[in-house]
Amino acid sequence: MPGGLGDRAGLYRFRGRTGQTQRAGQSKPGANLKNIPGILGEIVEKRLVRIEEAKKNCSFEEVRTAAEHARRPLSLQRAIGARSGVSLIAEMKRSSPSAGPLDPDLDPANRAVLYRDAGATAISVLTEQDYFSGSIDDLVAVSEAARRSRVPVLRKDFIVDPYQVYEARAAGADCILLIIAILESENYADLFTISTSMGMDVLVEVFDESELESAMQIDPRVIGVNNRNLKTLKTSLTEFEELAAKIPPDRIRVAESGMKTAADVERMGHAGANAVLVGESLMKAGGDLGALVASMAAVEVG
């Protein structure tokens, strides 16, 4: 329910405090994580370090309290379900391991307004610092800008610790991404339960049939198929096409990564996508950004 921490997303009432740590057992990053190879493993390892740094500035208890008093989250499921066509989740990020620098001077609030006005159903914000140059500040700025038009905001990150879930909610996120490739079943279930207990939707990301089977153990409603192999960073739209038919038809199916044009979005729609998540091509669009977003957001699949 709405609370007194609303306008600046709660968490930032606590900024600047140091030396505060959570009580033992409240938040245990890495306890259930897989041995993850390649660049994905490097990202997760660095993320664990950053989480511990964050806890020293704002304790687990403070972040959880801020999350519990944040405004009621918007529903990603409802926003996607309200559209007759393929919904666009428009993403922003300053850089990525696969593309390098994209927009170091990104203004998140202005970009959110552009996405909203061009027809995006939801907005995704990369908050990982070391490989994507993101931040929680970006999430706060976007959440405030998008909230006025009731556009749901997704925190996209490598979420492995309950602290990150509470942090997302406190910063105004309406939903989060959970990546099956980096989570053991117990870890996944805990993070999912915490998120949904606060009314947040969860986009559960898979890459192959084995990961889909793991994801379905706790009955998620929104399932994303990443067309990019996070271990090799190679992208192919056939990943969604091959896996979509194995996702139960009553779930929201999201195609992630690799789409560059409205024709690509239409292709994913014909393969069964209710929504697409597009980032890199939007960040590279330059002066054609508004037109590209509008064309992708307008896709109808008969």
JOVENKA-V786628 format. One record per helix or strand. SS is the DSSP state (hx for helix, st for strand). FROM is the first residue (numbers start at 1). TO is the last residue. If there is no record, write none. Layout:
ss=[SS/SS]
from=[FROM/FROM]
to=[TO/TO]
This chain:
ss=[hx/hx/hx/hx/st/st/st/hx/st/hx/st/hx/st/hx/hx/st/hx/st/st/st/hx/st/hx/st/hx/hx]
from=[11/38/60/76/87/95/100/108/122/136/152/162/175/180/185/201/209/222/228/235/238/252/262/275/280/286]
to=[13/57/68/81/92/96/101/117/126/147/156/170/179/182/197/206/218/226/228/235/246/256/270/278/283/297]
